[in-house]
Amino acid sequence: MKKVLLVEDEEELIQIVETVMQDEGFEVRKALSAEDALVTCRGYIPDIIICDIKMGEMDGLTMLGELRDDPRLSNAPFIFLTAIDSFGTKDKAKKLGANAYITKPFDVDELVATVKKLLAK
């Protein structure tokens, strides 16, 4: 079973994405902040990470940079799922190594298709 780490601070969105991913056969772990996600990744290696950008003290872009410095997670597929729809932010995400960038509101089928595509590589 493929493992998804979902990093999001909105409980309602967590419930939606978690349910969809579980229905697709994925094991889902959740983190309510980037800091929590980094702690989780010390003992849990996800196959893919879905992450918001704007959260608490550390944002998703900073978290991605830290994960890319970790040899265990440097190649893990990473999807930003965010309300931020600016070229500058998308460009920075790409330069940091994000594999996909999906803006909210989002299509659940698009998210599932993106996850499956990235895991098939």
C-alpha positions as CSV (number, residue, x, y, z in Angstrom):
1,M,0.0,0.0,0.0
2,K,1.5,3.4,-1.0
3,K,1.8,6.0,1.7
4,V,0.6,9.5,1.4
5,L,1.6,12.3,3.8
6,L,-1.0,15.1,3.8
7,V,0.2,18.4,5.3
8,E,-2.7,20.8,5.7
9,D,-4.0,23.0,8.5
10,E,-7.6,23.1,7.4
11,E,-9.5,20.2,9.1
12,E,-12.3,20.1,6.6
13,L,-9.9,19.8,3.7
14,I,-7.9,17.1,5.5
15,Q,-11.0,15.0,5.9
16,I,-11.9,15.3,2.2
17,V,-8.5,14.5,0.9
18,E,-7.9,11.7,3.4
19,T,-11.2,10.0,2.5
20,V,-10.5,10.3,-1.2
21,M,-7.0,8.9,-0.9
22,Q,-8.1,6.1,1.4
23,D,-10.9,5.2,-1.1
24,E,-8.2,4.9,-3.7
25,G,-6.2,2.4,-1.6
26,F,-3.6,4.7,-0.1
27,E,-2.4,4.8,3.5
28,V,-2.7,8.4,4.8
29,R,-0.8,10.1,7.5
30,K,-1.7,13.7,8.4
31,A,0.3,16.6,9.7
32,L,-1.4,19.9,10.7
33,S,1.8,22.0,10.1
34,A,5.1,21.9,8.2
35,E,6.9,21.4,11.6
36,D,4.7,18.4,12.4
37,A,5.4,16.9,8.9
38,L,9.2,17.2,9.4
39,V,8.9,15.4,12.7
40,T,6.7,12.7,11.2
41,C,9.2,12.2,8.4
42,R,11.9,11.2,10.9
43,G,10.3,7.9,11.3
44,Y,7.9,7.6,8.4
45,I,8.9,7.7,4.8
46,P,5.9,8.6,2.6
47,D,5.8,7.6,-1.1
48,I,4.3,11.0,-1.9
49,I,3.6,14.2,-0.1
50,I,0.6,16.6,-0.6
51,C,1.1,19.9,1.1
52,D,-0.4,23.4,1.5
53,I,1.9,26.4,1.2
54,K,0.5,28.9,3.7
55,M,0.4,27.3,7.2
56,G,1.5,28.4,10.7
57,E,5.1,29.5,11.3
58,M,6.8,27.4,8.6
59,D,5.4,27.5,5.1
60,G,5.3,24.6,2.6
61,L,8.0,26.0,0.4
62,T,10.5,26.1,3.4
63,M,9.4,22.5,4.3
64,L,10.0,21.3,0.7
65,G,13.5,22.8,0.8
66,E,14.3,20.9,4.0
67,L,12.9,17.7,2.7
68,R,14.9,17.9,-0.5
69,D,18.0,18.2,1.7
70,D,17.1,14.8,3.3
71,P,18.6,11.9,1.3
72,R,15.7,9.7,2.3
73,L,13.1,12.1,0.9
74,S,15.0,14.0,-1.8
75,N,13.2,12.2,-4.6
76,A,9.8,11.8,-3.0
77,P,7.1,13.2,-5.3
78,F,5.7,16.4,-3.9
79,I,2.4,18.1,-4.7
80,F,1.4,21.5,-3.6
81,L,-2.3,21.9,-3.0
82,T,-2.8,25.6,-2.3
83,A,-5.0,28.6,-2.7
84,I,-1.9,30.7,-3.8
85,D,-2.1,31.1,-7.5
86,S,0.8,33.4,-8.4
87,F,3.4,32.8,-11.1
88,G,6.2,33.7,-8.6
89,T,5.1,31.2,-6.1
90,K,4.6,28.5,-8.7
91,D,8.1,29.2,-10.1
92,K,9.7,29.0,-6.7
93,A,7.9,25.7,-6.0
94,K,9.2,24.3,-9.3
95,K,12.8,25.4,-8.5
96,L,12.6,23.8,-5.1
97,G,11.6,20.5,-6.7
98,A,7.8,20.3,-6.5
99,N,6.4,17.8,-9.0
100,A,2.9,19.3,-9.2
101,Y,1.1,22.5,-8.2
102,I,-2.7,22.3,-7.9
103,T,-4.7,25.4,-6.8
104,K,-7.8,25.4,-4.6
105,P,-10.6,25.0,-5.2
106,F,-9.4,21.8,-6.8
107,D,-10.9,18.9,-8.7
108,V,-10.6,15.7,-6.7
109,D,-10.2,13.6,-9.8
110,E,-7.3,15.8,-10.9
111,L,-5.6,15.3,-7.6
112,V,-6.1,11.5,-7.7
113,A,-4.8,11.4,-11.3
114,T,-1.8,13.5,-10.4
115,V,-0.9,11.3,-7.4
116,K,-1.2,8.1,-9.5
117,K,0.8,9.6,-12.3
118,L,3.7,10.6,-10.1
119,L,3.7,7.3,-8.3
120,A,3.8,5.4,-11.6
121,K,7.2,7.0,-12.5
